[in-house]
Amino acid sequence: MPLNSVAFFIILAVVGAGDFTLLVKADSPYRFFNWNVTYGDIYPLGVRQQGILINGQFPGPDIESVTNDNLIINVFNSLDEPFLISWNGIQNRKNSYEDGVYGTTCPIPPGKNFTYILQVKDQIGSFYYFPSLSFHKAAGGFGAIRILSRPLIPVPFPDPAGDYTVLIGDWYQANHTKLRSILDGGRKLPFPDAILINGRGPNATSFNVQQGKTYRLRISNVGLQNSLNIRIQGHKMKLVEVEGTHTLQTTYSSLDVHVGQSYSVLVTADQPPKDYYIVVSSRFTSQVLKTTSFLRYSNSGGLASGPLPGGPTIEIDWSLNQARTIRTNLTASGPRPNPQGSYHYGMINTTKTIRLASSAGQVNGKQRYAVNSVSYVAPDTPMKVADFFKISGVFRVGSISYNPTGGGIYLDTSVMGVDYRAFVEIVFENSEDIVQSWHLSGYSFFVVGMDGGTWSSASRDNYNLHDAIARCTVQVYPKSWTAIYVALDNVGMWNVRSEFWGRQYLGQQFYLRVYTTSTSLRDEYPIPKNALLCGRASGRQTRPL
């Protein structure tokens, strides 16, 4: 069992600020982080903006870890409003209290702190963190998470000469409070102003390489709404990992990264020594946003030159066909030495089919977005906290149906109940003319199928039941569907959300309550002793020390 929170605070007090690693006897390593979240001036597009910084950094610091590490992240909120950080792709096994979204976790009040206690149990790969409340994501506060394999676990490629974080995303010059007021006023957001790479605008970022060596780029789309395409002038990218799964090592000249997704690619510096453009551009937009950075050889003989490498723009079929080539490397080890293909998901019978249809419309004259006609409204108390204390009236299990209703949009605190250890099929249905992106907290799921048109039971005939990619965020193409299989082996209250952040903010999300009557610690941890309590849980005690 992890050290208790008192021990954490004692250790933090003794060592003070800064990041370090402490090995605990007979347990996985503990890595401690002290973070101070502040506003600060940033200039991503050459114009001063108010950004959200972590320890003075925009983007925030990388989190470096190894499978099964315990991450103790003490977050001081020096903003003027409540704040939460969520961990995109970290499964928080048996511990949805630490997920950092309002349905599970009380916000950190201004001037206060909260210590997240995470364990990256049985995970490897590339992920990111971000602020989940109040449209803070539009101001920064995001950063990369990398989980390395344990030393004795084989990785299906040689150690790269370098390992780079590449955070890409669309960006607004407007302050996040202005964008939030647009949404609160019932209007849609305007088109973004630019694309950033690691928090910088055009030609402001470079990645240094040496001739003949191979480098790993961990690419995450941390933006607000746009799918992006990335390519490197004169170089190929070999895909090796997607959100914790080693992939078949397919080579691409450009790669679509939908909002909320993360990819790892290997790039070999095998061209004449000079600088080369790295281009990131928007996809499926009539107005194409574009930005550049540089791949810079150490013995560079000149600046980047020539035309920028072209990429796809509005082609749906191109992106769909590429997505189908992203598959699991069945013989590679995952977090454990057993091959990723040893779990034969295609041979397991599903116990339930859940169909989720997105929609957009007006409610009381204001723009809203919905899933199965329900537009999510946050309650006054996080549902997971209310569940623990058995506080009635906060939410109702079954307030969102398992299938589209076909009715108009209405407001509710939507919670869907499912059984622990069920093996379910979830179909995301998109009747709109935009590409969408969906995330399920707490899980990695198998993307078994995607296609245009309307899903039916006959669509299963074309599912990939052999080597579908396992990931936590998936795209759904216009007037199309995407199907996933997921083993519900992680008890808790888990967020299912659109990664289009304006849509998420205006109701396109709900919570999946994975429930068991068992009270065993083998199934779920109790509420953390240091948990903040708010709403109708204010004044209660979490549990004895």
N, C-alpha and C positions, 0 to 999 in steps of 0.2 A: 504493500500500500504506500502511496506517496506520503511524504512528510506532511504534517498538518500545517495549517496556514500560520499558526503562531511561530513555528520554526522558520517559515519563509520570511516573516517580517523581522525576526531576530537576525537572520543571516543578512537580509537586505540592510538593516540598520548598521550592522557591523562593517559591511564592505562599502557602503555608500553607493553613489551613482556609478554607472558604467556597465558594460556588458562583459560577462565572463562565464566560465564553465566550472562547475563543481561536480566531481564524481562522488556519488554516494555508494557506499559499500553495499553489495548484494542488491543493487537496484539499477535501473537505467539512468544515464547521466541527467543531471539537472542543469539547465542553462537559464541564467537569470538576465533579465533586461529591465532597466529603468527608463521609462519614456515620459517626456514632458510634452504635452500637446498644446501648442500655442498658435495664435495668428502671427503672420509675418508677411513682409513684402516679398513678392516674387515677381519675376520679369520673364515669363516663358515666351512671350511674343514681343519683348522689347518695351512693353508698357507696364507700369506698376499695377499689380493686383494684390488683393488680400488673399493669401493662401493659408492653408492649415499645415503646419510644420510639426515634425516629430523630432525632438532634440535638435531643433533648428534646421532640419533637413527637409527638402522637397525634391523628389519623393522621399518617403521615410526610409530608415535603414533596412537593409536586407536582414531577414532572419535566417541564420545558418543552423542546420540541425542534422541529426542522423536518426534513422528509424528507431522508434520507441523512446526517443528523448522526451524528457519532461521540460516544458517551456514555462517559466515563471515570469510573466510580463506585467510589471507594475506600472500602470498608466495613470499619470497625473493629468487631470483635465484643467488646463489653464485658460480655456475658452470662457465665453460669457453665456453659454447655454449647455444643456446636457449633451453627452457624447458617448458613443459606443464604437468599438472596433469589432468587425467580424472577420472570419478567417476562411476565405473562399477556397473550399476543397479540403480543409482540415476536418476530419470526421468526428472528432470529439467523442470517441466511443463511450457509450453509456452515460454521456455527460452533456446533454443539450443545453444545460444551464450556462455553459461557457461559449455558446455559439455567437454571442455578441449581436443578436438582433432583438428588436423590442418584444417579440413574442415569447422570448425565453429569458431575457436578461434586463434587469433594471438599469437605466442609464446612469453614468457617472455624473453627479451634479457638478456645476462649476466650482472650482477650487477644491475639489475632493479627488481621491484616487481610488482605484480598484485594481486588485491583482488577479489577472487571468491565470488559471492553472490548466495548461493544456498538455496532453500527451499525444505525440504523433505516432500513435500505436499502429503497427503494421502498415506503415505508409512510406512511400518514396515519392520523389518527383518535384514538380514545379507548380507553385500556387502563389497566391498573393493575399494580402489583407487590405481592408478598406474601412472607412467610417460609414456606418449603416443608417444613421439618423439624419433627419433635417436637411437632406440634400447636401450634406457636408462633402460627399464624394466629388462634387463639382469644384471643390476648393483644394483638394489634395488629401493628405492623411493616408495615402496608400503606399504600399511597398511590397517587395517580393519575399516569398518564402521558398526556401529550397530544402528538401529532405534528401540527404545522401544515403546510399545503401550502407549497411554495416560492413566493416572491413572484410569479413569472410564470405560475404554474399557476392557471387559473381555478377558483374555488369556486362551486358552484351556488346560492349565496345571499349577500346582502350581509353585510359584516362586522358582527357583532353589537356592541351597545353594551357588553357584558360577557360574560365566559366563566367559568362557575362549575363547580367540581368538586362532585359530589353522590355521596358514598360511602354506600351503604345496606347494611345487613346485619343478620341476627339476631345475638344476643349473649347470653352467659352471665355471670352474676355470679361463678361459680366460676372459680378460677384455672385457667390452661391445664394446669398439672401435675395438678390433680385430674381434669380431663376426660380427660387422657391416661391416667391410672391406671385410670379406668373402662373405657376401650377396651382397655388392656393386660390388664385382668382378664377380658376376654371378654364384656363387657356392652355394651348399646346406650346411647347418650347420652340423657339426659332431654330434654324439650321445652325450647327456649330460653326465657330470661326476658324478653327485650325485643328491640326493633329500634332500631338507632342510625342517625342521619344525621350524617355527618362526625364520628363518634366521640362524639356527644352524644345524650342521651335526649330525652324529650318537651319541646317548646317551648323548646329550648335553642339552636337554630340559626336564623338568618335570612339571606335573600338580598335585597340592596337593589337596587331598580330605580327608574327614572325614568319618569314618565308618557309613554306613546306610544312608548317605545323597545323594541327586541327584544333578548333575551338568550339565550345558549346555555347549556344545562345538560348537563354530561357525567355521566351516571348510570351507576354501576357497582355491581353487587351483589357485595360483598366478604365476604358472610356465609359461614356454615358449611354450611347445608343448605336453607334455605327460599326458594322462589320468592316474590317480593314484587311488589306492585302500587303504583304511584305516581300521584298525581293532585294537581291544584292547584285549589283552590276558585275557581270563576268564570272559569277560564282554560283554554284549549286548549293542547296540545303538538303541535308539528309535527316529526315525526321526519325527521332529515336525514342521520344517519350511524350505522352499526352496525359496530363493531370494524374500522374501516378502509375501509368501503364507503359511498359516498354512496347514499342510498336515494331511492326515490320519496317525495316530500314529502307523506306522508299525515298527516292531523290526527287526534289521539286525545284523548279526555277522560280516559282513564287508560291506563296501559301496564304490562304484565307484564314484569318483569325477572327472569329465572331466575338461579339462583346461578352466579356466574362470568361473567355477561354484562355488556356495556357498550353504552349507547345515548347518542346526542346528540339533544337536542330544542331547538327554538326556542320561546320563550315571549314573547309581546308584552304589555307592560303597558298593556292597553287598557280597563281597568275603572276605576270611580270610585276615587280615591286613598284607600286605607286599607291595612290589613294583611289578608292572605289566608292561609288554612291550606294548607300542603303536607302531604298525608297519605301515609304508607307503611304498608301492611298486608300480613300474610302471606296466602299463597294455598294452597288445597288442604289446609287444616288444620282440624280440628274446633274447636280453640280458636284464635280469630283474634287475633294480636298486632297492635298498631297504635301508631304514633307520629306526632308532628306537628312541623313547623317552620313558618317564615313566609316568605311573599313580601311584602316590606315596601316600599311606595312611599315615595319621598323626601319627598313632600308629603302623607304619610299623614294622613288625617282621623280615624283611629280604630283601635282594636284589632280583631283578627280576631273575628268573631262569627258566630252562626248555626250550624246543624248542620254537622258535618263532611261533606264530599262522600262519598257512599257509593261503594263499589267492589265488584268481584266477589269472591267468597269461594271456593267449591268448584267453580265451573262450568268443566269441562274444555273443552266445545265453544266457549265464549266465547274462551278463550285460544288454542285451536287455530285458530279462524277469524281471530283477530287476527294470529297468527304467519304465516298464509298471505298477509296483506296487506303484509308487510314484504318489499319487493322492491328490486332494484338499479335505480338511475337509470342507464340504459344510455348516455345522452348526456353525462353529467357526466364530467369528467376525474377520474382517480384521482391517484396520486402523480406520474404523468407526464401530458403534455398529451393523449395519446390517450384516447378515450372508454372508460369501463369496459366497454361492450358490445362492444368490438372483439375480445375473446377469446370465441369462440363455443364455450363448453364443451359445449353440447348437441349439437354436430356431431362430437364426438370419441368414438370407440369406446372403451369401457372394456376394460382388459386383464385385470382380475380383480375378483371380487366377494368382499368380506370381510364376514361376518355376525358381529356381536358381541352376545352375550346376557348380560345381567347376572343375577346370582343372589345369594341370601343364605342362610346356613345356619351350622351348627355344625361345627367341626373340632376334635377332641379336647376337646369340651366348651366351646369358646370361640366367640364370634361372629366370623364371617368373611364377606367379600364377595368376589365373583369375577367374572371375564369369561371366557366359554367354559369354565367350570368351574375355571379356574386362579385361585387367590388369591395375589397377588404377594407375594413375600418379598424384601426388599432383600439383596443380596450384601454381602460384606465389602469390596468394591472397586467403585467406580462402573464400570458396564459400558463406557461410552465410553472411559474411561481404560484399562481392561483391553484393549479392542479395539485401542487405539493401540499399547500395549506388547506385544500378542499374548500376554497372560497367559491360560493355559488354565484351565478349571475354574471360572471365575467365572459364566458364563452359557452357555446353549445356544440358538442360533437355531432356532426351530421348537418351542420349549417351550410355545407356545400355538398352538392350531389356528386355521385361517382360518374355521371354522364352529363353531356350538355342538355340543358332544359329547353333551349330554343326560345326562351322568354326574354324579356327586356332586362336591362341591368338594374340591380338593386343593391343597397348597401347592407353589409353585415360583417360580423367578425367571423370569418370563415375558417372552420376547422373540420378536417376530414379524418375520421377514425379508421384505422387499419390494425390488423392483428400482428403481433410480434411473430417473427419467423415465417410469415406468409411470403410466397414468391409471386410477385405481381407483374402484370403487363400494364404499362402506362403509355397512352397514345396522346401526344400533343397535336392538336388540330388547329390549323391556321387558315382561316377563310379570307384573311386580309391580304393586301398586295405588298406587304413588307416582309423582309426576313426577320424572324424573331429569335430570341435566345432565352433558354430556360435553365435554371439551376435548382438542384435539390441538395440542401444541406444534409450533412451527416452520412452521405452515401457516395459510393461509386456505382454506376449502373452500366449495363451493356446496351449499346445503341444497335439494336437488331435490324432496324429498317427505317428508310425515309424515301418518300416519293411524292410526286404531284397528285393532285386530285383528292378524292374523298376516301378515307380509310374504311375498309370493311374487313370482315373475317377472312375473306379471300386474300387480303394483303399479306397474311401470314405465310402464304406459299413462297414468298420471295424474301423472307427474313434470313439474315445471316445467323445461323445457329452454331457456327463453328469458331470463328475468330473475330467477332465484333469487338470494337474498341470499348474499353471500360473507362468511363470518365464521369465528371460531375456537372458539366455544363454542355448543352447541346443546342444546335440551331434547328429552326423549323422554317423551311423555305415558303415563299408566297403561295397561297392556295395549295398547300401541301400538308403532309403529316410526317411526324417522326415517332417511332415506337422504341421503347426501352423496356428491358427486363431488370428488375431489382429485387434482391433478397432482403427483406425487411428484418435485418438482424441487429438493429441498433435502436434500442428503446429510447423514446424521447418525443419531444415536440420539435418538428423539423420544418424549416421554411422552404416552400416551393415558390419560386419567384421568377418573374420576368427580369432579365438583366438589362432591359431598356429602363434606365433609372427613373425617367419621368413616368413611365407606365407603372413601375413598381410603386412609386410614391403615390400614385393616384389609384391604387387598388388592385393591380394585377399581380396578386400573390395570395397565398393561403398557407395554413399550417397542417402538416401531416402528423397526426398523433399516433405514434407507434406504441401500442399499449399491451401490457401484460399485467395480470393480477399478482404476479410474483413480486415480493419485496426483497428478493435476494440481491446482494451486491454483485453477484455474477451477472445479473441482468441490467441493473441500472444503479448508478451512484446516487446517494441522497443529495439534497441541495448543499452547495458548498458552505462551509462554516462562515466564510467571509462574504457571502452573497449580499449585495445591496438589496434592500427591500423598499418598495414604493407602492403607491396606489393603496388598494385595500389591504395590502400586506404590511404597510408601514406600522412600526411599533412591535411587530412580532419578533420572535427569536428564531434563528435558523435551526440550530441544533447545538447540543453541548459540545464543548471543545474536546 
